[in-house]
Amino acid sequence: MLAGKPMDEWIAQYAKSHQHPVNRFCHTLGIPMIAISVLLFAAALVVPGLWIWPVTLFVVGWVLQFIGHWFEGKPPEFFSDWRFLFVGLRWWFAKIGGRA
């Protein structure tokens, strides 16, 4: 699935298109919002009325992503390779850990 490239290479390429401070800030907030929304979508299947939270987090998280890329002046990496949809969260962990 990752074309034989190590995850470090994927993260490095992802980081190259996330250099602008506003983009990095938007992704620092938006990526965990999207990740949490996915978990809450699963919970919303069994908890009535919970659906509004995952929908809100998901939409706001993606809006932040696109605002960040507007400042960056580059399209999201997943426009050219869908596998980058699975790199963002790993980049976020690397960024929080001081490695990206």
Secondary structure, DSSP 8 states (H G I E B T S, - for coil): --TT--HHHHHHHHHHT--SHHHHHHHHHHHHHHHHHHHHHHHHTTSTTTTHHHHHHHHHHHHHHHHHHHHHTS--GGGT-GGGGGTHHHHHHHHHTT--
